[in-house]
Amino acid sequence: MERGYTESELLAAGLVIEAEAGGTHDRFRNRLMFPIPDIRGHIVGFGARVLDDSLPKYLNSPQTLIFDKSSCLYGINLATAAIRQQNLVVIVEGYMDVITAHQNGFNNVVASMGTSVTEKQVSTLKRLTRNMALALDADTAGEEAMLRGVGYENILDAEVKVIILPRGKDPDNVIKEDAQIWQNFLEEALPIVDYTFNMVTAGLDLNTAKGKSLAVDK
């Protein structure tokens, strides 16, 4: 408000929220903030991470006139040239995954800002390349998101691969530990159809009728 913005404008922008006791307070107080630029580099929203163990761990701007989380990709403004040059985009989950990747020379990396990769995000990326690699966190939510990617590949005609990370690891800590290991994971990425088959048939005996039936049901 010191810069001349009204309370109603700050509410509409999602920067403040109404307090139960009346008045407003900062939506992102006591959090580390990440400005979210669009593909042209204009700031359209914010993400914010807690500085302790409280929940939710991450908080994003709400839907506004200029911020649609389902269509935004964190880091896209910095990654566009590298994506075109390499004819490949690597999609990760979080802000720190992108920051660490770019700091280590992996400049074709963007973040979906969550476990789901949306059709709007894929449509944006297809203007730059049809080759995509998913490197979502190695947990159940990340695995389910990659399985949903099969539908996007079929609908949007993209070549999608999956980067297999060790369970409990994310791109941020893999790259920090050893950038060459991350490069190896990139080179060993599986086509998403192969990844899906492995996930669906894990633990099943496909030599038996029961195993085949369970695989089909999945």
DRENZAMI-546710 format. One record per residue: residue in one letter; z negated, x, y of N, C-alpha, C, CB in turn. Coordinates in steps of 0.05 Angstrom, whole numbers, padded with zeros to 5 digits, always signed. Glycine has a CB too. Layout:
! residues N
AZXYZXYZXYZXY...
! end
This chain:
! residues 218
M+00000+00016-00024+00000+00000+00000+00000+00017+00025-00024-00019+00000E-00010+00042+00022-00010+00060+00045+00018+00066+00055-00024+00086+00038R+00038+00063+00037+00066+00068+00045+00081+00043+00053+00080+00082+00022G+00067+00022+00057+00079-00002+00068+00087-00023+00048+00102+00005+00083Y+00082-00019+00022+00089-00039+00001+00068-00060+00000+00093-00026-00026T+00076-00085-00004+00057-00107-00006+00046-00109-00034+00070-00133+00003E+00024-00123-00036+00012-00127-00063+00031-00142-00081-00015-00142-00061S+00045-00162-00071+00064-00177-00087+00086-00159-00097+00075-00201-00072E+00095-00141-00081+00117-00122-00089+00107-00104-00111+00126-00106-00065L+00082-00094-00109+00071-00077-00130+00067-00092-00156+00044-00065-00120L+00059-00117-00154+00056-00134-00178+00084-00138-00191+00044-00161-00171A+00104-00144-00175+00131-00148-00186+00142-00123-00199+00149-00158-00164A+00134-00100-00189+00144-00074-00200+00128-00066-00224+00142-00053-00179G+00106-00080-00230+00090-00074-00253+00071-00050-00249+00107-00069-00276L+00067-00042-00225+00050-00019-00219+00020-00026-00218+00058-00005-00194V+00015-00051-00211-00013-00061-00210-00015-00086-00226-00023-00065-00181I-00039-00094-00235-00043-00119-00248-00067-00133-00236-00048-00114-00279E-00067-00159-00239-00089-00175-00228-00114-00171-00244-00081-00205-00226A-00137-00167-00230-00163-00164-00243-00176-00191-00247-00181-00145-00226E-00192-00193-00268-00205-00218-00274-00224-00227-00251-00221-00216-00300A-00236-00207-00238-00255-00213-00216-00240-00217-00190-00274-00190-00213G-00214-00217-00190-00199-00220-00166-00188-00193-00156-00216-00233-00144G-00167-00195-00140-00155-00170-00130-00137-00158-00152-00176-00151-00122T-00130-00133-00148-00112-00119-00166-00123-00091-00172-00083-00118-00155H-00113-00079-00193-00119-00051-00198-00095-00037-00211-00144-00048-00216D-00095-00011-00210-00073+00005-00221-00069+00000-00251-00078+00035-00215R-00044-00007-00259-00039-00012-00287-00043+00013-00304-00010-00022-00290F-00037+00036-00292-00037+00061-00307-00061+00079-00301-00011+00076-00302R-00083+00068-00292-00105+00085-00284-00116+00101-00308-00127+00068-00272N-00125+00125-00302-00136+00143-00323-00116+00150-00345-00161+00131-00335R-00091+00151-00338-00070+00158-00357-00051+00179-00346-00054+00133-00365L-00039+00195-00364-00018+00214-00357+00008+00198-00356-00016+00237-00378M+00021+00199-00333+00045+00182-00328+00071+00198-00332+00044+00171-00300F+00091+00184-00344+00118+00195-00348+00137+00177-00333+00125+00197-00378P+00149+00186-00311+00171+00170-00298+00194+00167-00317+00180+00184-00272I+00205+00143-00318+00228+00137-00336+00253+00133-00319+00222+00112-00353P+00271+00152-00319+00296+00149-00304+00318+00135-00320+00307+00177-00295D+00336+00122-00307+00360+00111-00320+00380+00133-00323+00372+00087-00305I+00404+00126-00333+00424+00147-00339+00433+00162-00314+00448+00134-00353R+00430+00149-00291+00437+00162-00265+00415+00178-00253+00447+00141-00246G+00391+00177-00266+00369+00192-00255+00351+00177-00237+00378+00216-00242H+00355+00151-00233+00339+00134-00216+00314+00125-00232+00355+00110-00205I+00290+00128-00220+00266+00119-00234+00265+00089-00235+00241+00130-00220V+00263+00078-00260+00263+00049-00263+00237+00038-00275+00286+00040-00281G+00220+00056-00285+00195+00048-00297+00178+00072-00303+00200+00031-00322F+00155+00067-00316+00137+00088-00323+00126+00084-00351+00114+00090-00303G+00120+00106-00364+00104+00105-00389+00078+00121-00382+00119+00118-00413A+00057+00114-00397+00032+00128-00391+00015+00131-00416+00015+00112-00370R+00003+00154-00420-00013+00161-00443-00042+00164-00436-00002+00187-00457V-00059+00154-00453-00088+00157-00448-00096+00186-00450-00105+00140-00469L-00118+00193-00437-00128+00221-00437-00151+00224-00456-00137+00229-00409D-00158+00202-00470-00180+00203-00490-00169+00190-00516-00206+00190-00480D-00187+00179-00532-00179+00166-00557-00178+00135-00555-00198+00174-00579S-00178+00125-00531-00178+00096-00528-00151+00084-00534-00187+00088-00499L-00150+00058-00538-00125+00044-00544-00118+00024-00522-00127+00030-00572P-00093+00017-00518-00070+00029-00532-00064+00058-00522-00045+00012-00527K-00054+00074-00541-00049+00102-00534-00028+00104-00512-00039+00117-00559Y-00007+00088-00514+00015+00089-00494+00017+00061-00481+00042+00097-00507L+00024+00061-00456+00029+00037-00441+00054+00040-00424+00004+00030-00423N+00072+00021-00425+00097+00022-00410+00097+00001-00388+00121+00018-00428S+00114+00005-00369+00119-00015-00348+00127-00041-00362+00140-00006-00328P+00120-00064-00350+00130-00089-00361+00159-00094-00354+00112-00113-00351Q+00171-00114-00365+00198-00121-00358+00199-00128-00328+00209-00145-00375T+00218-00116-00314+00221-00121-00285+00251-00125-00279+00209-00098-00268L+00257-00129-00254+00285-00132-00246+00302-00107-00253+00287-00138-00217I+00289-00083-00253+00304-00059-00258+00296-00044-00283+00300-00040-00234F+00275-00054-00297+00266-00040-00322+00268-00059-00345+00237-00030-00318D+00284-00051-00364+00287-00065-00390+00283-00044-00412+00315-00080-00393K+00259-00044-00424+00252-00023-00443+00272-00023-00466+00224-00027-00453S+00282-00045-00474+00300-00046-00497+00327-00033-00492+00305-00075-00505S+00334-00028-00467+00359-00015-00461+00356+00013-00450+00375-00031-00441C+00331+00022-00444+00326+00048-00433+00323+00069-00455+00301+00048-00415L+00331+00093-00448+00328+00116-00466+00316+00139-00450+00355+00125-00479Y+00292+00148-00457+00279+00169-00442+00294+00195-00445+00249+00172-00450G+00301+00208-00423+00315+00233-00424+00345+00231-00423+00307+00248-00448I+00356+00207-00423+00385+00203-00424+00398+00216-00400+00392+00174-00425N+00385+00216-00377+00397+00228-00353+00401+00258-00355+00381+00222-00328L+00384+00271-00371+00385+00300-00375+00402+00307-00400+00357+00311-00378A+00405+00289-00418+00418+00295-00444+00448+00288-00445+00404+00280-00465T+00458+00274-00425+00485+00264-00426+00506+00285-00431+00492+00249-00401A+00505+00307-00416+00525+00328-00419+00524+00341-00446+00521+00350-00397A+00500+00347-00456+00496+00360-00482+00505+00341-00505+00467+00368-00486I+00500+00315-00502+00509+00296-00522+00539+00296-00524+00498+00268-00516R+00553+00296-00502+00582+00296-00502+00593+00322-00513+00593+00291-00473Q+00580+00344-00505+00589+00371-00513+00586+00375-00544+00574+00393-00498Q+00563+00366-00554+00558+00370-00583+00567+00347-00600+00528+00374-00587N+00576+00325-00587+00585+00301-00601+00563+00291-00620+00611+00306-00616L+00538+00292-00611+00515+00284-00627+00492+00278-00609+00508+00306-00648V+00478+00256-00615+00453+00251-00602+00430+00249-00622+00454+00224-00585V+00408+00261-00616+00384+00259-00633+00364+00240-00620+00371+00288-00638I+00356+00220-00634+00338+00199-00624+00310+00203-00635+00349+00171-00630V+00291+00207-00618+00263+00210-00626+00247+00187-00614+00252+00237-00615E+00221+00187-00619+00204+00165-00610+00193+00168-00582+00182+00160-00629G+00181+00192-00577+00163+00194-00555+00172+00212-00532+00137+00202-00564Y+00157+00210-00510+00163+00226-00486+00160+00256-00492+00144+00218-00463M+00138+00263-00505+00132+00291-00511+00153+00303-00530+00104+00295-00521D+00163+00287-00548+00184+00296-00566+00208+00306-00550+00193+00274-00586V+00216+00290-00530+00239+00297-00513+00233+00321-00496+00247+00273-00495I+00210+00322-00484+00203+00344-00466+00203+00370-00481+00176+00339-00453T+00190+00370-00505+00188+00395-00521+00216+00403-00531+00169+00391-00544A+00232+00384-00539+00259+00390-00549+00275+00404-00527+00273+00365-00558H+00275+00392-00503+00291+00403-00481+00280+00431-00473+00291+00384-00457Q+00254+00434-00473+00243+00460-00466+00252+00482-00485+00212+00459-00466N+00259+00474-00510+00268+00493-00530+00298+00494-00535+00253+00488-00556G+00313+00482-00516+00342+00484-00517+00356+00462-00533+00349+00509-00528F+00341+00442-00543+00354+00420-00557+00358+00398-00537+00335+00410-00582N+00380+00400-00522+00384+00384-00499+00398+00357-00504+00399+00399-00479N+00405+00352-00529+00418+00327-00536+00399+00306-00548+00441+00332-00556V+00373+00309-00540+00352+00292-00551+00343+00271-00530+00328+00309-00560V+00341+00246-00539+00331+00224-00523+00310+00209-00539+00354+00205-00514A+00294+00193-00525+00273+00177-00539+00277+00147-00536+00245+00185-00529S+00272+00133-00558+00273+00104-00558+00248+00092-00546+00278+00093-00586M+00228+00108-00541+00202+00100-00530+00188+00079-00548+00206+00088-00502G+00189+00084-00574+00177+00067-00594+00191+00070-00620+00179+00037-00585T+00181+00056-00641+00192+00060-00668+00219+00046-00671+00173+00049-00688S+00225+00026-00655+00250+00011-00658+00272+00023-00641+00246-00018-00652V+00295+00026-00653+00319+00033-00638+00335+00007-00635+00336+00056-00652T+00340-00001-00610+00352-00027-00605+00383-00025-00604+00342-00039-00579E+00395-00048-00607+00425-00049-00605+00434-00041-00577+00435-00077-00613K+00419-00049-00557+00427-00041-00530+00426-00011-00526+00408-00054-00509Q+00406+00002-00538+00405+00031-00536+00428+00045-00551+00378+00041-00547V+00434+00034-00574+00456+00045-00590+00483+00041-00575+00458+00033-00618S+00486+00018-00562+00510+00012-00547+00514+00032-00524+00510-00016-00536T+00492+00039-00511+00493+00059-00489+00501+00086-00500+00465+00061-00475L+00490+00094-00523+00496+00120-00534+00524+00122-00544+00476+00127-00556K+00535+00100-00553+00563+00100-00564+00583+00106-00543+00569+00073-00577R+00576+00104-00518+00594+00112-00496+00597+00142-00495+00585+00100-00469L+00577+00156-00506+00576+00185-00505+00584+00197-00532+00548+00194-00497T+00577+00185-00554+00583+00195-00581+00578+00173-00601+00565+00220-00588R+00591+00175-00624+00586+00157-00646+00570+00170-00668+00613+00146-00657N+00561+00195-00663+00545+00209-00683+00516+00210-00674+00556+00238-00687M+00499+00199-00690+00471+00196-00683+00453+00205-00705+00464+00167-00675A+00431+00218-00698+00411+00227-00718+00384+00216-00709+00410+00258-00720L+00371+00201-00727+00345+00189-00722+00323+00208-00732+00342+00162-00736A+00304+00214-00714+00282+00232-00721+00256+00218-00713+00284+00260-00707L+00252+00194-00724+00227+00179-00718+00204+00190-00735+00231+00149-00724D+00180+00185-00726+00157+00196-00738+00155+00190-00768+00131+00187-00724A+00145+00209-00783+00143+00206-00813+00119+00189-00820+00142+00233-00827D+00120+00163-00813+00099+00144-00821+00113+00118-00828+00078+00140-00798T+00097+00098-00836+00109+00073-00846+00126+00060-00824+00088+00055-00855A+00115+00059-00800+00130+00046-00778+00156+00060-00773+00113+00045-00752G+00156+00086-00773+00180+00101-00768+00201+00097-00790+00174+00130-00765E+00191+00096-00815+00209+00092-00838+00222+00064-00837+00194+00096-00864E+00206+00044-00830+00217+00017-00828+00237+00015-00806+00194-00003-00823A+00233+00029-00783+00252+00029-00761+00278+00042-00770+00241+00044-00737M+00277+00063-00786+00301+00076-00795+00317+00058-00815+00295+00103-00809L+00302+00042-00831+00316+00024-00848+00330+00002-00832+00295+00011-00868R+00318-00007-00810+00331-00026-00793+00356-00015-00781+00312-00036-00771G+00358+00012-00779+00381+00025-00768+00406+00020-00784+00376+00054-00765V+00403+00013-00810+00426+00007-00826+00443-00015-00814+00418+00001-00855G+00429-00036-00805+00442-00058-00793+00457-00050-00768+00423-00080-00786Y+00445-00033-00751+00459-00025-00727+00483-00008-00733+00439-00008-00709E+00482+00008-00754+00505+00024-00762+00528+00006-00770+00498+00044-00785N+00522-00015-00785+00543-00032-00794+00555-00049-00771+00533-00051-00816I+00537-00058-00753+00546-00076-00732+00561-00060-00710+00522-00090-00720L+00551-00037-00704+00561-00022-00680+00578+00002-00687+00538-00013-00664D+00585+00005-00713+00604+00025-00721+00597+00053-00711+00632+00018-00710A+00572+00061-00717+00563+00088-00710+00557+00104-00736+00538+00088-00692E+00561+00130-00735+00554+00147-00757+00525+00156-00754+00574+00172-00760V+00507+00146-00770+00479+00151-00766+00467+00167-00789+00463+00124-00764K+00452+00188-00783+00438+00204-00802+00408+00203-00797+00449+00233-00802V+00392+00210-00816+00363+00210-00814+00353+00239-00818+00350+00191-00834I+00336+00248-00799+00323+00274-00801+00296+00269-00815+00319+00287-00773I+00293+00282-00838+00269+00278-00854+00247+00297-00844+00274+00282-00884L+00225+00286-00834+00203+00302-00824+00180+00301-00844+00193+00293-00797P+00164+00322-00846+00140+00322-00863+00121+00299-00854+00125+00349-00862R+00109+00286-00873+00091+00264-00866+00068+00274-00847+00079+00251-00891G+00063+00258-00827+00043+00266-00807+00053+00283-00785+00021+00280-00821K+00079+00290-00786+00090+00307-00765+00109+00291-00747+00105+00331-00777D+00112+00300-00722+00132+00289-00705+00148+00311-00693+00119+00271-00682P+00171+00306-00680+00188+00327-00670+00173+00346-00651+00212+00316-00655D+00155+00336-00635+00140+00352-00616+00125+00375-00630+00120+00335-00601N+00109+00368-00650+00093+00390-00663+00110+00407-00682+00070+00378-00678V+00132+00395-00694+00149+00412-00710+00162+00434-00693+00171+00394-00724I+00173+00426-00670+00187+00445-00653+00167+00466-00642+00201+00431-00630K+00143+00457-00635+00123+00476-00625+00115+00496-00646+00099+00461-00615E+00114+00487-00671+00106+00506-00692+00128+00526-00698+00099+00490-00717D+00153+00516-00699+00176+00534-00706+00202+00520-00700+00175+00544-00735A+00215+00527-00678+00240+00514-00670+00262+00517-00692+00250+00526-00644Q+00261+00539-00707+00281+00543-00728+00278+00522-00750+00280+00571-00739I+00253+00515-00756+00248+00494-00777+00260+00468-00767+00218+00491-00782W+00257+00461-00742+00269+00437-00731+00300+00438-00734+00261+00434-00701Q+00312+00461-00728+00340+00465-00731+00349+00460-00760+00349+00493-00721N+00333+00470-00778+00339+00466-00807+00338+00436-00814+00319+00481-00824F+00318+00422-00803+00316+00393-00808+00341+00379-00798+00291+00381-00795L+00351+00387-00774+00375+00375-00762+00399+00379-00781+00381+00387-00735E+00401+00403-00792+00424+00409-00808+00423+00395-00836+00427+00439-00812E+00399+00388-00844+00395+00375-00870+00393+00345-00869+00371+00386-00884A+00399+00333-00846+00397+00304-00842+00414+00289-00862+00405+00296-00813L+00403+00267-00872+00417+00250-00892+00432+00227-00879+00397+00240-00913P+00456+00220-00888+00468+00194-00880+00448+00172-00884+00495+00189-00895I+00447+00153-00866+00426+00132-00867+00428+00115-00893+00427+00115-00843V+00452+00112-00903+00456+00097-00928+00442+00112-00951+00486+00093-00934D+00445+00138-00952+00432+00154-00973+00402+00153-00969+00442+00183-00972Y+00393+00155-00944+00364+00153-00939+00353+00126-00948+00358+00158-00908T+00367+00105-00942+00358+00078-00949+00356+00075-00979+00376+00057-00938F+00377+00085-00993+00376+00084-01022+00352+00098-01034+00403+00096-01034N+00347+00122-01023+00324+00138-01033+00297+00123-01027+00323+00165-01019M+00295+00110-01004+00271+00096-00997+00267+00071-01015+00271+00087-00968V+00289+00057-01019+00287+00032-01034+00281+00037-01064+00313+00016-01032T+00292+00059-01074+00290+00064-01103+00267+00083-01110+00316+00076-01114A+00252+00092-01090+00230+00111-01095+00210+00098-01114+00216+00119-01069G+00203+00111-01136+00184+00101-01155+00195+00081-01175+00161+00089-01140L+00221+00075-01173+00233+00056-01192+00249+00071-01213+00250+00036-01177D+00249+00061-01237+00265+00072-01259+00291+00056-01260+00250+00071-01286L+00312+00067-01249+00338+00053-01248+00352+00053-01275+00356+00066-01227N+00341+00065-01295+00352+00064-01322+00343+00039-01337+00344+00088-01338T+00325+00023-01324+00315-00001-01336+00325-00026-01320+00284-00001-01339A+00327-00048-01334+00335-00073-01321+00315-00081-01299+00339-00096-01341K+00289-00077-01305+00268-00085-01286+00271-00068-01261+00241-00081-01299G+00275-00042-01264+00277-00024-01241+00301-00031-01224+00280+00004-01250K+00324-00038-01236+00347-00046-01221+00342-00072-01206+00372-00048-01240S+00329-00090-01219+00323-00116-01207+00305-00113-01183+00310-00135-01227L+00284-00096-01185+00267-00091-01163+00281-00078-01140+00243-00074-01172A+00299-00060-01146+00315-00047-01125+00332-00067-01109+00332-00025-01137V+00344-00085-01124+00361-00106-01112+00344-00124-01094+00376-00123-01133D+00320-00131-01104+00302-00149-01088+00294-00135-01062+00277-00156-01104K+00290-00109-01062+00283-00095-01038+00305-00095-01017+00275-00066-01044
! end
